[in-house]
């Protein structure tokens, strides 16, 4: 009797997660590299939302779910919470899911979820990349507000708001 055997084969992501790459690696990515990382993450999200035959809402975009290869290229991972959107749907209803600090406000209001939930999460990831500051400081147990995170980031990185916007 023959039993079919299946297996998964994944690309080795030698740099670990984006969080590791930004905060634990010996050599920190420079501003140009960080912008390239952010753009490539945005391209990956666009692919999920617009280019897949069945659109995908990831539902948990955060630095721990983005893996980095040996060249510093990001790959979106961990689709365990993802939702599929059929072509005739633009939103879905589901219970709150995702990582604290990266969850879009509509989750907390029990509103239907759209691809905009991932865009919101990406915005937080972008601020983490730009400010070089994690969403939650290790000593803080309560969730940060977006405003406090931005203010802490500008102060910690000694970057003015104008330089980050440029």
C-alpha positions in Angstrom: 0.0 0.0 0.0 1.4 3.4 -1.0 0.8 6.3 1.3 1.2 9.8 -0.1 3.7 11.8 1.8 3.7 15.6 1.6 6.2 18.1 2.9 6.7 21.8 3.0 9.9 23.5 1.7 10.6 27.0 2.7 13.3 29.5 1.8 15.8 29.9 4.6 15.5 33.4 6.1 18.9 33.9 7.6 18.3 37.3 9.1 15.4 36.2 11.2 12.4 38.6 11.7 12.2 42.2 10.9 12.2 42.9 14.7 15.5 41.0 15.0 17.0 42.7 12.0 16.1 46.2 13.3 16.8 45.8 17.0 19.1 42.8 17.6 21.5 42.7 14.7 25.0 44.0 15.2 24.8 46.1 12.0 21.8 48.3 11.9 20.2 49.0 8.5 20.8 52.6 7.3 18.0 55.0 6.3 18.1 53.9 2.6 17.9 50.2 3.5 15.0 50.8 5.9 13.0 52.7 3.2 13.7 49.8 0.7 12.5 47.3 3.4 9.3 49.4 3.9 8.6 49.6 0.1 9.1 45.9 -0.3 6.7 45.1 2.5 4.2 47.5 0.9 4.6 45.7 -2.4 3.9 42.4 -0.6 0.8 43.7 0.9 -0.4 45.1 -2.4 0.2 41.6 -3.9 -2.0 40.0 -1.2 -4.8 42.6 -1.6 -4.8 43.2 -5.4 -2.9 40.6 -7.3 -3.9 37.3 -5.8 -6.8 35.5 -7.5 -8.5 35.3 -4.1 -7.5 38.4 -2.1 -6.0 37.9 1.3 -6.3 40.0 4.4 -3.2 39.0 6.5 -4.7 40.3 9.8 -1.4 40.3 11.6 1.2 42.5 9.9 3.9 43.2 12.4 7.7 43.1 12.6 7.7 39.5 14.0 5.7 38.2 11.0 8.1 39.7 8.5 11.1 37.6 7.8 14.4 38.9 6.3 16.6 37.0 3.9 20.4 37.2 3.6 20.1 40.2 1.3 17.8 42.2 3.7 14.7 41.6 1.6 11.5 41.2 3.6 9.0 38.4 3.2 5.6 38.4 4.8 5.0 35.3 6.8 2.6 33.6 9.3 -0.7 33.5 7.5 -2.4 31.7 10.4 -4.9 34.5 11.1 -5.4 35.5 7.4 -8.9 35.8 5.9 -9.7 35.2 2.2 -11.9 37.7 0.3 -13.8 36.4 -2.7 -13.7 38.7 -5.7 -17.3 39.9 -5.1 -16.6 40.9 -1.5 -14.7 43.9 -0.2 -15.0 43.1 3.5 -15.5 40.3 6.0 -16.7 39.9 9.5 -14.5 38.1 12.0 -13.5 38.3 15.7 -10.6 40.5 16.7 -7.2 39.0 15.7 -3.7 40.3 15.4 -0.9 41.6 17.6 -1.5 44.2 20.2 -0.4 47.6 19.0 -0.8 46.7 15.4 -4.5 46.1 15.3 -6.6 48.6 13.3 -9.3 50.5 15.3 -12.2 48.9 13.4 -11.4 45.6 15.1 -12.2 47.1 18.5 -15.5 48.5 17.2 -16.7 45.1 15.7 -16.9 46.7 12.3 -16.4 44.6 9.1 -12.8 44.2 8.2 -11.3 45.3 4.9 -7.8 45.3 3.4 -7.4 48.7 5.2 -6.8 46.7 8.4 -3.5 45.5 7.0 -2.7 49.0 5.7 -3.1 50.4 9.2 -0.9 47.7 10.6 1.7 48.4 7.9 1.6 52.1 8.9 2.6 51.1 12.5 5.4 48.8 11.0 6.6 51.8 8.9 6.8 54.0 12.0 8.8 51.2 13.8 11.1 51.1 10.8 11.5 54.9 10.5 11.9 55.6 14.2 14.0 52.6 15.0 11.8 52.1 18.1 9.6 49.1 18.9 5.9 49.6 19.2 5.9 48.7 22.9 8.8 49.6 25.2 9.8 46.5 27.2 8.9 48.3 30.5 5.4 49.2 29.4 2.7 46.6 29.9 -0.2 48.6 28.5 -0.7 49.2 24.9 0.8 52.4 23.5 -1.3 55.0 21.8 -0.1 55.8 18.3 0.6 59.4 19.3 2.8 58.3 22.3 4.7 55.9 20.1 5.4 58.6 17.5 6.5 61.1 20.2 8.7 58.5 21.9 10.2 57.5 18.5 11.1 61.1 17.6 12.7 61.7 21.0 14.6 58.4 21.1 16.0 58.6 17.6 16.9 62.3 17.9 15.2 62.8 14.6 12.8 65.7 14.0 9.4 65.2 12.5 10.5 67.0 9.4 13.5 64.7 8.7 11.3 61.6 9.1 8.8 63.0 6.6 11.6 63.7 4.1 
